[in-house]
Amino acid sequence: MKSDLDDQASSLRDLVNKRDDKNNYDDMRLPTRRKMHQKKRKRDTRKKIELISVLLFLFLFIVAVFLLFPIWGAFIFSS
């Protein structure tokens, strides 16, 4: 019975070794995960900052228009 288990394990080991030989990831020279995620994080934060600054500018412009409307509104509509 022990010889059957050894045979099964050796055949599975052979399959795994063949599979590892086909997929040798050391030769691919891929960048590390850390570098990939750092690039993504930098790109996303730049877009978020641009969006926040545009929205802040629009909000302040609308507030300024509503606050200054009584002053220049009468001047524009009277002429």
PyMOL commands that set and color helices and strands:
alter all, ss='L'
color gray80, all
select helices_A, chain A and resi 2-22+25-27+33-78
alter helices_A, ss='H'
color red, helices_A
deselect
rebuild
show_as cartoon
